[in-house]
Amino acid sequence: MSSGSFVIPRIIETHLEEISTLYLQWCDESELAALPSSGADLSWLKKLRRRIDAHLDGLVASGDAGWNIAAPFMLSEDEGEYFAIALLAFERNVPQIKDVVEGALESTALYRAQADAFAWRKSGSREQWAARFARSTRLELRSLCLHYLWHNPDSSARAIFDADWLDLQHRTITDAYAQAGVVLPVLMEDLRKFRRVDLVPLLRKLNDTEVSERNYHPLSTRVMIGDTTALDELKCFVLEHNEYQEQATELCFSRYGFDRAKMLLAELRATGGHERCAIIAVGAMRAKPLLPWLLKQMARPESARLAGQAWARVMGVDLAEQGLVLDDDSLDEAWLDFDGDEHLPWPDSEKIRRLTG
C-alpha cells in the first residue's frame, strides 16, 4: 500500500479536529460577546468562523471519501466533534441528517452543537429543512427551525411562516418548558443572545414556583435581558440547595440595590450551610464592610480561592496582575488536596491582609 493512501484520511481527520477545537473556542467567545459591555473582540469571532469555514470547505471537497472517514463522529459525546460531523452532514445534505438529529438528543451540549451546525450557513437545503422542521409536531425539530431563523433573519424560509411566526415561537417555547428536556436551555440562550425582550410577557407565564431546572432557565433569562421583576422569583434558587444556586446568587446580588442585597445576604447566612454562596454574594454586591469576613474565608483551604476572587471583585483588582497569587509550590500539601475552583488562583492571603488593613 502506498504512503499516498494515508494522506486523505489524515487530512480529513485534521479538518475534523480543527473544526472541533475552533468551535469550542467560538462558543466561549460568543458567550462572552453576548454579555453587556463585555468588550469582547468581535473580529476574533469572525476569524474563528472563517477558519471553521475553510476546514469545512476542505471536508466538502473530499466528497464521499471524506464523509465515510468522518461518519464515526456521529457516535461522539464531545460537542466539538459532534458539531463537526453535524456541520458536514448539513452542508452535504446527506441521508444521515436524521441520525445526527436523533443522536443530539442525548444531551443539551450535543443538541446545541447540532443546532449551531444547522444555523451556521444559509443554504438551499437548510432552507428546505427549516420549512419541514417548522411544521413538525416534534419540539426538537421546531426548535431547530427557530434557531436557524433567528441566526439567519434574512432567510427566505421566514416568509413562509410570516403569518404564524409569533405562534411558532410561542408554541415552541411553551412546549420546551413543559417538556423540560435538552431543548429549553438552548432556546433560552438564543433569547439572551438576541435580547428578545418582546418575549418577556410569555416567559413570565413560565414559572410554577418550583425550584427546578425548567423554572431556572426562563427566570435567569428574564433577568439577563433586563426584566428585574424576575429577581424576587429567582430568590428561592438562592436560598435552597440546588444545582443552580451559585449562578442564581451571582445574578441576584449583582443586580439588587445594596440595601436589598444586604437583606438577602442576612437571610442567606441565617439559614446556614450556604457559605460558598455567601462568599459569591459579597463579591457580587461589592460589599467592602465585609472584607474582614472574606479574609477569614481565605484562611480555609476549601473556600480560599473563591474568597480571593470575591475580594478582588470588591476591590476592583486582578489578583495575578497585582502579584497577589500563590503557586502550588508555596502551599501546604494538605491545601492541594481540596478539589473545586481549579480555574481560580490561590490568593496570597498575607499580602491581601496587609493591603486590606
GUTITOR-32573 format. One record per residue (C-alpha): z, y, x. Coordinates in steps of 0.02 Angstrom, whole numbers, plus 50000, padded with zeros to 5 digits. Layout:
<atoms>
ZYX ...
</atoms>
This chain:
<atoms>
500005000050000 499515016750074 500785030650100 499745041449984 500275030849836 502025037849856 501505056149857 501285058849670 502925050549617 503905060749742 503045076849690 503395073149507 505215069349545 505355085649642 504645095649496 505895087449377 507365090149493 506915108349521 506715111749335 508395103549303 509305113949433 508435130249388 508795127749203 510665126449234 510585142549335 509585150649196 510905145549068 512295153249172 511335169449197 510825170249014 512635168248958 513145182349073 511715193449016 512255191248834 513935199548869 514025218148827 513955229048984 513845213749094 512705222049221 511755205649237 510175205849343 508825202949212 507475202549346 508305186849417 508205178749246 506345182349242 506135174849416 507035159049361 505855157549213 504325159749323 504935146349443 505265134249300 503535138049229 502725134449397 503545117449409 503095113849227 501275117749262 501335105449406 502025091949292 500725095149158 499325094249287 499915076849337 499385070149166 499925053149103 500475047549275 501715061749281 502365058049108 502625039649147 503655044249300 504655057249204 504965046649047 506615038749107 507385056149098 507445053448909 508955042348941 509865055549043 511535062748988 511315077749103 510755093249009 509685099549153 508715083349164 508575082448975 507865099948970 506565094849099 505935079849001 506005089048834 505035103548909 503665091848970 503645082448804 503405098148700 502135105248822 501065089448818 501425086248633 501715067748666 502175054948530 503885052948612 504425070148548 505315061148407 506295050848533 506765066648628 507405074848468 508415059648419 509165057448593 509755075548594 510955071948451 512135063348573 512975079748623 512925098448599 512365100748780 510845089448756 510435097348588 510495114648666 509385108848810 508005101948699 508115117248584 507845128448736 506395117348789 505605118848617 505765137748616 505295140148799 503465143748768 502465148448616 501025136148590 499935129548452 500785112648446 502515120548444 501985131948301 501465116548202 503095107648242 504085123048189 503205123348021 503605104847995 505405106848051 505685121447931 505285110547781 506355095947838 507905090247746 508695086547916 509835100147980 509465097148164 507595099848135 507805115648033 508955122248168 507615118848299 506415129148195 507635143748187 507955142848374 506085143548406 505765157948286 507255168248345 506655166548525 504835169648478 504905183248345 503025186148355 502685168048308 501295165848181 502355152048104 503615165248049 502375171947921 502285155047836 504115156247783 504225175147765 504745174747583 506025161147617 506565167147789 508305172947739 508575157447633 508065146147778 509345154447891 510735154147762 510455135947714 510375130147894 511945139347949 512915134047794 512405115847817 512855116448002 514595122547956 514795108847826 514245095047946 515185101848098 514105092348223 513105096848378 512045109948290 513375122748243 513835128648420 512005131148465 511665141248308 513185152148341 512625155148520 510975161648453 511845173348331 512865180348475 511355181748590 510345191348462 511865200448390 511455195448212 512675207148126 511625205647969 512285187847951 514125192747963 514345192547772 513795174347772 514925169947919 516425177547829 516245163947698 516345150147828 518215148047855 519355135947764 520855141847870 520995125147960 521195125548150 519605115948186 518015116648289 516935121048140 518025136148100 518205142048279 516335144248310 515965156148163 517595165848191 517315168348377 515505173048345 516035186348221 517235193648348 515945193648488 514635202748385 515875216048333 516695210248172 518515214148214 519085208448042 518975190748112 520355193748239 521785190548120 520925174848057 520735169048237 522595171648268 523025153948210 521985147148355 523095157148474 524755151048404 524345132448388 523895119848521 522025116048508 520525114448623 520005132548591 521725140448612 521375148648780 519685155548727 520445162348566 521845170348665 520595179248777 519585185348627 521075191948529 522075200148668 520565208448748 520115216648582 521755220648496 522545237548522 524025237048642 525385237948508 524595224148404 524335213548560 526155216048608 526735209548439 525615194148451 526205190748629 528015191148571 527565178848433 526645167648556 528085167248681 529365164348543 528505148248487 528695140448660 527525128748754 526135141548771 526445148048947 524625147049001 524045157048851 525415169848879 524765172349056 522975174248993 523595186548861 524485197748987 522905198849091 521765201948942 522865215948872 523105223849046 525005224049021 525695232549178 527515231749117 527375212749127 526815211949309 528545206049366 528405191449245 526685187049316 527435186749490 528665173549431 527225163149364 526375164349534 527875155449610 527475139849508 526025129449576 525445124049402 525195142249348 524945151549513 523045152749508 522985158349327 524365171049355 523475177849508 521895180349406 522905189049268 523725200549397 522015205049466 521395209549291 522905220549257 522695229549423 520805230249412 520515222349582 519635207249657 520875196049748 519615190049877 518965207449916 520735213749942 521215199150055 522475192649929 521985174349928 522595159150024 521545144850091 522075126850067 522735125850246 524025139150205 524765129550059 526105116450043 525265099650014 526265097449854 525385112649780 523685105049814 524135090149705 524065100949549 522425099549454 521645113149349 520955130649379 519975124749531 518725138749500 520105151549536 520785155749710 522585153149763 523415170449762 524425176349912 525985179749810 526955187649954 525625200849986 525435203549799 527315205549778 527345219149912 525895228149829 526675227249657 528285234949721 
</atoms>
